[in-house]
Amino acid sequence: MLENLAADARQWLAARHHVDYRPELARDPQALRAHLYKTDALVVPSWLRVGKPLLDFAPRLVAVGRIHEGGDNIDFEACQRRSVRVVQASSATARATAEYLLTALLTLFRTSGNLNVGAEPGDLQSPGREINDSAIGLFGLSAPAQMLAPMLVALGARVLGYDPTLHRSAEIWTRLGVHPLSLAEMLETVDAVSMQTAYASRYRGLVGERVLQSCKPGQLWVSASRAALFDLDALAQALRSGRLAACWMDSDDDLLAQPGCPVRGLPNLRITPRLAPRTQESYLRGSWYLADRLHQTLEMSAQQGGWKGTATKPMPLG
C-alpha cells in the first residue's frame, strides 16, 4: 500500500492477506520498482502515475486500487492489456463532493461573487442573494450531481441540466427533479452552473470560447471537474470581461500550477486543491469498499491462477 486505508478496513484486509504499508515508496521510483515484482495488489495515491512503465515491473499484479474517485493517474488501457483490475470507490465521495459544491454555490450567491469579501471592512458593495428561486444548471449528471440535485430542489432552486452522455428522455432527469436542456439553452438561462462532468480525452477543452459566449452575463460557476475540460484562455477572458462573475474550481490539475497559466491571479477565481471528495466519512466508505473488492479480486486470482476479468472501469459503491 502506498496510500493507507482506514484502520478498521486495513486490519480486516491484513487478517486475510499480507499488507505492507510503504507510503515512502511512492516518491522513490527505484525502490518502488524493486518491490513491485512480488506485489499482487497496489493501492496508490491520486498523483502517482500507473501505466505501462510501472506495470512492466509488476508481473504478479492483479489489482490497482484508489480510495477516492477519479482515474486521471491510471492508464486504463494499459491495465486492461495486462488484465489488471482497477478498483475505485467511485460513489464513496459523491455526497462529500455534492456538499462541497453546494457550499461553493451558497458562498458565491451570498457574496455576489466577491471572493474577497470580508478582507476589508465595508468591502461588500452589494447585498448577496439567496439560492431560493434561482436557476441552477448541472453540467454533467455524475454521481455528485445526483446527490446535489435534491439538495438544490429542497432549497427552492429551479434545477436545469445537461449531460453529453444522457438523452433528454432518460428517466433519471424526472426522478431527480431536473429539467434537461441543450447546453446552450441551459447556459443562457441559469444564474449559476455546477460542473461535475467526468473527464474523457474527447472532452478536453470542452468549455471554450463558444460555450462561454452562451453564458448568461454575470453567471457564477463552481466546478469539481478536471481543469483540462476548460480552455483556460477562454475562461480567463470570460472572468475578466464579466461574462462570468466568479468561478470556484476544486482541482489539483497540473495545468493550474504551470507558469503562465492564464487564470492564475484572477481576483474572481478561487482554486482549491481537490478538497471536495475528502471527508472522514468518504474516506471510511472508500476504505471499506476498496478492502472488500481487493479481497474479492485476490481470492478470485488465487482460485483461477490469475485475474482474467476485464472490469477496468471505476465500479460503483455497493
Disulfide bonds with the S-S distance in Angstrom:
none
